[in-house]
Amino acid sequence: MEELGIRPDQSIVRMVGDVFQNLGMLDKYEKLNKKYPPPTWEYRYIKGKRVKIQVKHLNAADVEEAGKRNIAADVEEAGECNIAADVEEAGECNITESAG
């Protein structure tokens, strides 16, 4: 891309950076981020108008933690009562008969 004079998108830079991290090439990852730093501003469309918004960057640890919180909230929302009711509907007799 550089030979053609095309600047890569942030998504491409992020994907290549993730590959460098997974392969343990941290020096190349840092060089890539130095050459193509993440943007500090992005444009979004709100009610048909183009608005400049400051970007918040998250670490991989922050993303994992947020994901765990969302999963925990979904589990709590579903509730253990619904799971117990589903087991009772299926019937323990049917489960033991098919197993035995």
Sequence and secondary structure as in RCSB ss.txt:
>XXXX:A:sequence
MEELGIRPDQSIVRMVGDVFQNLGMLDKYEKLNKKYPPPTWEYRYIKGKRVKIQVKHLNAADVEEAGKRNIAADV
EEAGECNIAADVEEAGECNITESAG
>XXXX:A:secstr
 TTTT    HHHHHHHHHHHHHHT HHHHHHHHHHS   SEEEEEETTEEEEEE     HHHHHHHHHHHHHHHH
HHH HHHHHHHHHHH HHHHHHHH 
